[in-house]
Structure formats: C-alpha cells, structure tokens
Amino acid sequence: MSDTAFAELESQVEELPLFQIIVLRQKLDRILERKKSATNVAAGLALLDEFAGSVEREIDYKKEREESRDF
C-alpha cells in the first residue's frame, strides 16, 4: 500500500465513530488470525513435504543397497 493510500485510509478511519473503529479493529484482528493460521498451515505442509521427500530418498537408498547386495 502506498503512503498516499495509507494516509487516505487513515483519515477515513479517523472520521469514523469510536464504535465503528472498535468493530473494524475486531474484524481486522480476525482477518489477521486467519492469515496467521493459513501461514502456519502452509509452513506445516511444507515441512511434511520435506519430510516425505526425505523418507522417499531413504527408501530409494535402501532399495539400491539391497539391489547392489544381490549382485
């Protein structure tokens, strides 16, 4: 968001009655929590993908070792 757009938004919020500012703050807090949750889920999924890749590499390595023992 540009400085100009932020200043415009800030001036609009300043004109709101206190009750509306409180409600807006609560809504923004909920949005922030959802975004944090989504970020945490995405990070968790990335870790699971990394772990799964590591397990697959370990399995492939063990298969290759077993195959090389057979010869």
N, C-alpha and C positions, 0 to 999 in steps of 0.2 A: 504494500500500500504506500503510495507516495505521501510525502509530507503534507501536500495540499489536501489530498483526500482525507488524511487523518485529521487535519485541522478542521475541515468541514464537518466530519463526523463528530468530533469533539464538541464543536459549537452547537450542533443539533442536540446532542445528549445533554449539554448544559441547560438547554431550554426546556427539557422535559421536567415534569413534576417529580418530586422525590420518589413517590410510589412507583412510577414507571421506571425510574432508574434502578430501583431495587429489583423489580421484576426482570428487567433487562439483564442485570448482573446475575441473577439466578439462572436465567436461560443460558447466558454465556458460560457460566460455571458448568452446567450440564453438558453443553457442547464440548467444552474443554475436557471433561471427564471421558466422554465418548471417544474423542480423538486420542486421548492417552491410552484408553483401553484398546483401541484399534492398533495403535503403535505397539503396545505390549504384545498383542496377539501376533502382529506381523513379525516382531522380533522373535517370539517363541516359535513360530512356524519356520523362520529362517534357521534357528538353532536345530529344530527337528530335522529339517532338510540336510543340514550339515552333518548331523549325527547319522542319518540314514545313509548318506554318501560314504561316510567313514566305515560303517558296518558293511556296506556293499563292497568296498575296496578290500576290507579284511576277509570277507568271504571269497572274493576272487583270488586273493593272495593264497589263502589256504587251499583252494581248489588247484591252483597252479602248482603248489608244493606237492600235493598228493599226486597229481598227474606226472610230475617230474620224478617222483619216487617210483612210480610204476614202470618207468623205462629203465 
